[in-house]
Amino acid sequence: GINAEYGLIAKLTVMNKLVEDLDKRTEEIRVLHEEILSLRKDNQRLKSQNHELQLRLQDKEMMSNHAALLDVRELDVNSLRRKYYELHEKYQAEVVRRKETGKILRELHNQLLGKKKERDFPQEDSRPSSTEYDLHDVQNDKERGLDLRGTKLRVQESFRKRKRKRKREQK
């Protein structure tokens, strides 16, 4: 009787407290979710601003380089040497930066495609010969439906032979 009623009341009280606690936690999770979304938007906006500022900085550096090149007529031999070495160092730094960027792009490319072989993405040091450039031009011309005549036809034949040879080697 009475003990059973007190037991039920106690159980209901505990259940009400648990529901209240669950409601509080749900509200906290909702608030945190909104904060996360807001922070993601802020992060995206800041990345965009950062990119824009980097572009502006590059433009200003390029303009200063152009201005420095225009002032060359007024410089003496020692100043010209200093300018030459300064520009050469900038060029070398840019080459290194581009190689590193290329390496990162190759890694990302291979990760995205699930390929692990180095031949999946061209190396930065591998520069095609003039024949390979012609082959590439032939491919592009063929895709665009352009008329292939003259030396490109000989290159096209060579391209076909190489393609057949690669297919045979793959089998």
N, C-alpha and C positions, 0 to 999 in steps of 0.2 A: 503494500500500500504506500504508506507515507515515505518509506525509505526508497521505494522505486521512483516516486515522484521527485524526491530530492536528487536521486541519481540521474534522472532524465534532465532536470533543470541544470545540474552541474555539467552534464555533457553538452547541453545546448549553449551554456555560457562559454565553455571551452571552444565549441564550434564557432560561435559568434566572434570570439577573440581571434581565432585563426582566419576567419573570413576578413575581418578588419585588417589583420596583418598582411594578408594576401592582397587586399585592395591597396594598402600603402605601398607595398613592394611593386605592384603593377604600375602605380602612378610614378614611382621613382624610376622605373625602367622606361616609361614613356618620356619622362623629362630628360633622362640621359640620352635616349634615342634622338630627341629633338636637338639636344646639344651637339651630339655627334654629327648630325646632318648639317647643322649650322657651322661647325668647325670644318667640315669637308668643303662647304661652299667657300668659307674664308680661305682655306688652303688653296683651292682652285683659283680664286681671285688673286691671291698673292703670287701663285706660280705664274699666272698670266701677266701680272704687273712686273714680276722679275724678268720674264722673257722680254717684255716690251722695253724695260730699262737696259737689258743687255744689248738689244738691237740698237737702241739709241747710243749706247756707249761705243759699240762697234762703228756706227756711222760717224761719231765724233772722232774716233781714232783714225778712221779712214780719211776723213776730211783733214785732220792734222797732218797725216802722212802726205796727202796731196799738196797741202800748203807747204810742207817741208820740201817737197820735190820742186815746187814752183820757186822757192827761194834759193835753189841750187846756183843760179846764175850769180848771186851775190856772195857766194862762199869762196874761201880760198881752198887750197889743196888739202890741208890738214882737216879742215871742217868737212870737206867732201869725203875724206877717208872715214871720219867718225860717223858721218851720215850713212855711208856705205855699210860699215860694220853694224851699225844700229839696225838698219833695214835688213841686213843679212841675218842677224840674230832673230829678229821678228819673224822672218821667213822660215828659219829653221824651227822656231817654236811652233809655228803654224803647221809645218810638215809633221812634227811629232804629235801635235794635237790631232791632226787628221788621221794619222796612223792609229792612234789610240781609239779614236772614234770608229774607225773602220773595223778594228779588232772587236770592239763592243758590239757593233752592228752585226758582224759575222757570228758572234756568240749568240746574240738574240735571235738571228735568223735561223741558226741551227737548232736552238731550243724550241722555237715556235714550230718548226717543221719536224722536230723529233729526229733530226739527222745528226750524226756525230762525226761524219767524215769531213776532212778539210776541203775536199773538192766540191762540197755542196755550195760554197760561196767563194768567189774569186779572192785570191790573196792580194794585198795592197801592192806587193812587189811584182806581181805577175802582170806585165804589160803585154798585151797582144801584139804580135808582129803585124806588119802592114797587110799580110795575107789574111790574118785573122780579122783585122778591121774590115777588109773587103768582104770576108765571109759574113761578118755581122751586117754590113751594108746590104749585102745580097738578101739576107734574111729579112731585114726591115723593108727593102724594096718589094720583096715577094709578098709580104704581109699587106703592104699598101697597094699591091696590084700594079706596080710600076713596070715599065718595059725594061727588061734586063738585056743589055747588048754589050758587045765588045769584050773587054777584059773581064767583066763581071761574069760573063757566061762561062769562061774557063774556070774562074774561081768557084762558080756554082757547081760545075762538074766535080771539082776537087772536093767541095763541101759534101756533095752527095756520096762520093766514095768514102770519105771519112765517116760520114753518118752510118753508112752500111757496115763499115768495119767496126765501129763502136757497137752496133747492134749485135754483130756476130760475136764480139768479145763478151758482151753481157750474157749471151745465151750460154 
